Amino acid sequence: MNTPRSSRPLGPALSLALVVLLGACAQNPAATDAAGTPGAAEPPPPLGASAAAPTPPATAPTAASEAVAVRPDRPETYTVAPGDTLWSIAARFLKKPWQWREIWRQNPQLRNPNRIYPGDVLRFSYTADGQPQLQVAEREDVPLLKLSPQVRAEALTQPIPPVPRDAIDSFLTRAQILSEREWQQMPYIIADDENQVVYTNRDRVYARGALFDQPRYQVFRPGEALLDPGSGQSLGVAGLYLGVAVLERDEDPASFLLSEVIGPVRAGDRLLPVDEERELYNFEPHPVPPDTEGLIIAKLDPDVTQITQYSSVIVNLGAQEGMEPGHVLAIYGKPRTVVDPISGNDVQLPGERAGLLMLYKIHDLVSYALVMQAERAIRMNDRVTTP
């Protein structure tokens, strides 16, 4: 059982690579997935209780498919369009989009059965034993891009991501959450070459604190500590991403040229190597283990006052609790106390379900999550739990 962190000691120090982008990097997508319309609010499950069994589909031929909540208005076929996500497609067929894995059947005719692309036609049906399934019925040919004097084929599409790419790209590729000690050990900028107070694009700066062996480094300024609401202990320090420093000479001090600057750089700002390219979207929606409990402890865009659909937030659950990318949690508001107008006694009202979120980047003590559905107001310190 995953108990709240406030009831147990903290785990090991945060590892190097949880991303925070505060400021100009985060923008919520303007468009909303039409199929991702939130359903009716549900009462929160009791603490320590397993998730309730899903509502059986009305059209399921046997009890074998009752574990999957199929939408009664689902289409029989759907052609994948640019801009679709794994979540939005699943929401067209399922009441609970995180049950995607339970209806997907790999088509052996596909060269890469773990990917679907714009133009793929998905067909819903039931298996011989009554289980719902979704298969790729056919795939449109990728058009040829003709260039003179030769002809070559270009891949014009990318696999469908699990969540909107523009909602999380900045947070996946530009930032860090480190412990205070780790920030102190990072190399740092000491000055520029013209005695300015702040530095920007194409300014030359000097740095110390490491043997610089990478061509490019990211510039960060350590911010405020993330505190666990229950224990008050620090879960790490968020870094404000400022830009890129390109290595000129590896000396002591080393010299760099600043580029892609999005905020004023100052002496004392830290340099971190740019992570190597990796698969950032290799996950699918699936529910967290039963009895998982956590809290929303931060939002990643300080310019946005409300937490809405496609907002990125930080929750106080991480690898220590067995979290992994793709885990889906339900969001519940805080319980509140009201006065019974007849008896005059205090009565506690339960916190109602406010939405759903999906984890997309995991560290030891915290995770980044994207709000997939917002059914009512979502606030800091709202509870997240098994959907």
Residue pairs with C-beta under 8 A, 6 or more apart in sequence:
1 48
1 290
1 291
2 288
2 289
2 291
2 292
2 293
2 294
2 317
2 321
2 322
3 291
3 293
4 230
4 293
4 294
4 295
5 228
5 230
5 231
5 294
5 316
5 317
5 320
5 321
5 365
6 228
6 229
6 230
6 231
7 230
10 228
10 231
10 233
10 235
10 365
11 320
11 364
11 365
12 320
12 364
13 179
13 181
13 182
13 364
14 177
14 178
14 179
14 182
14 235
14 236
14 363
14 364
14 365
14 366
15 363
15 364
16 176
16 178
16 182
16 272
17 176
17 275
17 363
18 175
18 176
18 177
18 236
18 361
18 362
18 363
18 366
18 367
18 368
19 170
19 171
19 172
19 173
19 174
19 175
19 176
19 177
19 361
19 368
20 171
20 175
20 176
20 177
20 223
20 238
20 239
20 240
20 241
20 300
20 314
21 170
21 171
21 174
21 175
21 241
21 300
22 175
22 223
22 238
22 240
22 241
22 300
22 301
22 302
23 240
23 241
23 262
23 263
23 302
23 303
24 262
24 263
25 170
25 171
25 174
25 241
25 262
26 170
26 171
26 300
26 301
26 303
26 304
26 312
27 166
27 301
28 167
28 301
28 304
28 308
28 309
28 310
28 311
29 164
29 166
29 167
29 310
31 83
32 309
32 310
33 84
33 85
33 87
33 88
33 91
33 164
34 88
35 88
35 89
35 91
35 92
36 87
36 88
36 91
36 97
36 309
36 372
36 373
37 91
37 373
38 355
38 356
38 373
38 374
38 375
39 95
39 373
39 375
40 375
41 352
41 353
41 354
41 375
41 376
42 330
42 352
42 353
43 350
43 352
43 353
44 330
44 332
44 350
44 351
44 352
44 353
44 383
44 385
45 51
45 52
45 385
45 386
47 291
47 293
48 291
49 290
49 291
50 290
50 291
50 386
51 287
51 290
51 386
51 387
53 67
54 66
54 67
54 68
54 69
54 95
54 96
54 99
55 69
55 95
56 63
56 65
56 66
56 69
57 65
57 66
57 68
57 69
57 70
57 72
57 132
58 72
59 70
59 72
60 66
60 68
60 70
60 126
60 130
60 132
61 126
61 130
62 129
62 130
63 130
64 129
64 130
64 131
65 126
65 130
65 131
65 132
67 102
68 94
68 99
68 102
68 103
68 131
68 132
69 94
69 95
69 96
69 99
70 93
70 94
70 95
70 132
71 92
71 93
71 94
71 95
74 92
74 93
74 94
74 124
75 92
75 93
75 124
76 123
76 124
77 121
77 122
77 123
77 124
77 137
78 89
78 92
78 93
78 121
78 122
78 124
79 119
79 120
79 121
79 122
80 89
80 116
80 117
80 118
80 119
80 120
80 121
80 122
80 160
81 118
82 118
82 157
84 118
84 160
85 160
85 161
85 162
85 163
85 164
86 100
86 160
86 161
86 162
86 163
86 284
86 285
87 97
87 162
87 163
87 285
87 358
87 372
88 97
89 116
89 122
89 160
90 97
90 98
90 99
90 100
90 285
91 97
93 103
93 124
93 132
93 134
94 100
94 103
96 387
97 285
97 328
97 372
98 285
98 286
98 287
98 328
98 356
98 358
98 387
100 284
100 285
100 286
101 284
101 285
101 286
102 132
103 124
103 131
103 132
103 133
103 134
104 133
104 134
105 127
105 133
105 134
105 135
106 113
106 114
107 113
107 135
107 136
110 136
110 139
115 159
115 160
116 122
116 136
116 159
116 160
117 139
117 157
117 158
117 159
117 160
118 157
118 160
119 139
119 140
119 142
119 157
120 136
120 138
120 139
120 140
121 136
121 137
121 138
121 139
122 134
122 135
122 136
122 137
123 134
123 135
123 136
123 137
124 132
124 133
124 134
125 132
125 133
125 135
126 132
126 133
127 133
142 153
142 154
142 155
142 156
142 157
143 156
144 151
144 152
144 153
144 154
145 152
145 153
145 154
145 156
159 281
161 281
162 281
162 283
162 284
162 285
162 326
162 358
162 360
163 281
163 358
163 360
163 370
163 372
164 310
165 281
167 310
167 312
167 370
168 312
168 360
168 361
168 368
168 370
171 300
171 312
171 361
171 368
172 280
172 360
172 361
173 275
173 280
174 218
174 241
175 220
175 238
175 239
175 240
175 241
176 220
176 239
176 272
177 226
177 235
177 236
177 237
177 238
177 239
177 314
177 363
177 366
178 186
178 222
178 236
178 237
178 239
179 234
179 236
179 237
180 222
180 225
180 234
180 237
183 222
183 237
183 239
183 270
185 209
186 209
186 210
186 220
186 270
186 271
186 272
187 207
187 208
187 209
187 210
187 212
187 217
187 270
187 271
188 207
188 208
188 209
188 267
188 268
188 269
188 270
188 271
189 199
189 205
189 206
189 207
189 219
189 245
189 256
189 265
189 266
189 267
189 268
189 269
189 270
189 271
190 206
190 207
190 208
190 253
190 267
191 205
191 206
191 267
192 199
192 203
192 204
192 205
192 206
193 203
193 204
193 205
193 206
193 255
194 203
196 203
197 266
198 264
198 265
198 266
199 205
199 258
199 261
199 264
199 265
199 266
200 258
200 261
200 264
200 265
201 243
201 258
201 259
201 260
201 261
202 257
202 258
202 259
203 257
203 258
203 265
204 248
204 255
204 256
204 257
204 258
205 245
205 255
205 256
205 257
205 258
205 265
206 253
206 254
206 255
206 256
207 245
207 253
207 254
207 256
207 271
208 252
208 253
208 254
209 271
210 271
211 250
212 247
212 250
212 254
212 271
213 250
214 247
214 273
214 274
215 246
215 247
216 244
216 245
216 246
216 247
216 273
216 274
217 244
217 245
217 247
217 256
217 271
217 272
217 273
217 274
218 241
218 243
218 244
218 245
218 271
218 272
218 273
218 274
219 241
219 242
219 243
219 244
219 245
219 258
219 261
219 265
219 269
219 270
219 271
220 239
220 240
220 241
220 242
220 269
220 270
220 271
220 272
221 239
221 240
221 242
221 266
221 268
221 269
221 270
222 237
222 238
222 239
222 240
222 270
223 237
223 238
223 239
223 240
224 237
224 238
225 234
225 235
225 236
225 237
226 234
226 235
226 236
226 237
226 238
226 297
226 298
226 314
226 366
227 233
227 234
227 235
227 297
228 234
228 235
228 297
228 316
229 295
229 297
229 316
229 381
230 295
235 297
235 316
235 365
235 366
236 363
236 365
236 366
238 298
239 270
239 272
240 263
241 262
241 263
242 261
242 262
242 263
242 264
242 265
242 269
243 258
243 259
243 260
243 261
243 262
243 263
243 265
244 258
244 259
244 260
244 261
244 274
245 256
245 257
245 258
245 259
245 271
246 256
246 257
246 258
246 259
247 254
247 255
247 256
248 254
248 255
248 256
248 257
249 255
256 271
258 265
282 325
283 324
283 325
283 326
283 360
284 326
285 326
285 328
285 358
286 326
286 327
286 328
287 327
287 328
287 386
287 387
288 323
288 327
288 328
288 329
288 385
288 386
288 387
289 322
289 386
290 386
291 386
292 317
292 321
292 329
292 384
292 385
292 386
293 383
293 384
293 385
294 315
294 316
294 317
294 321
294 329
294 383
294 384
294 385
295 315
295 316
295 381
295 382
295 383
295 384
296 307
296 313
296 314
296 315
296 331
296 369
296 378
296 379
296 380
296 381
296 382
296 384
297 314
297 315
297 316
297 366
297 380
297 381
298 313
298 314
298 380
299 307
299 311
299 312
299 313
299 314
299 380
300 311
300 312
300 313
300 314
300 368
301 311
301 312
304 311
306 377
306 378
307 313
307 371
307 374
307 378
307 379
307 380
308 371
308 374
308 378
309 355
309 371
309 372
309 373
309 374
310 370
310 371
310 372
311 370
311 371
311 378
312 368
312 369
312 370
312 371
313 357
313 368
313 369
313 371
314 366
314 367
314 368
314 369
315 329
315 357
315 359
315 366
315 367
315 369
315 384
316 365
316 366
317 323
317 359
317 366
317 367
317 384
318 362
318 363
318 364
318 365
318 366
318 367
319 362
319 363
319 364
320 364
320 365
323 359
323 362
323 367
324 359
324 362
325 359
325 360
325 361
325 362
326 358
326 359
326 360
327 358
327 359
328 356
328 357
328 358
328 359
328 372
328 387
329 356
329 357
329 358
329 359
329 369
329 384
329 385
329 386
329 387
330 353
330 355
330 356
330 384
330 385
330 386
330 387
331 353
331 354
331 355
331 356
331 357
331 371
331 378
331 382
331 383
331 384
332 351
332 352
332 353
332 354
332 382
332 383
332 384
332 385
333 351
333 352
333 354
333 376
333 377
333 378
333 379
333 382
333 383
334 351
334 379
334 381
334 382
334 383
335 348
335 349
335 350
335 351
336 348
336 349
336 351
337 346
337 347
337 348
337 349
338 346
338 347
338 349
339 345
339 346
339 347
340 346
340 347
351 382
351 383
352 376
353 375
353 376
354 374
354 375
354 376
354 377
354 378
354 382
355 371
355 372
355 373
355 374
355 375
355 376
355 378
356 371
356 372
356 373
356 387
357 369
357 370
357 371
357 372
357 384
358 369
358 370
358 372
359 367
359 368
359 369
360 367
360 368
360 369
360 370
361 367
361 368
362 368
369 384
371 378
